[in-house]
Amino acid sequence: MLKKYAKSLQFRGMDDCSSQILSELYECFPKDLTIKQLAKKTGKNEQAIKNKVRAMERRNIPIQMKNGSQREPCVHTSLFEPVSWILKEKENAQLALDDFVNIKPNANQKTNKKKKIVARIYKEYIEQMDELIDRWYSLQLIQNLKDE
């Protein structure tokens, strides 16, 4: 299993089982895995795997469950999934900045200065991410990943 990738997913707010599912799917990409195979590889039962995949679908993670051969449910993901985290992270940073700049200054000048520093860091991060994402779209890199 891609242990480092699974660990990085945990930091993005995914639980162990969900990150293991994605890790296993990437290890055999572009081949799909059956629910039974994922259950065996992760040490979970089949119903738990189905529930996790459905929950991931609801959270707009590019993963889907479909009927494979012999009507056995298979799970498929996209190579767009890791990139989707970058795009979501940028959106979350923008939301955090919007909230942060709305915090009113208080009487403590030292704290106010630190708030300005944090706002500057977020603003510069978002500007850089916007430039990167614009470049990726202009080169049609993201569209090519979505079209697989």
ABEGO torsion letter per residue (X at the ends): XBAAAAAAAAAAGBBAAAAAAAAAAAAAOABBBBAAAAAAAAGBBAAAAAAAAAAAAAAGBBBBBBBBBGGBBBBBBBAAAAAAAAAAAAAAAAAAAAAAAABBBBABAAAAAAAAAAAAAAAAAAAAAAAAAAAAAAAGAAAAAAAX
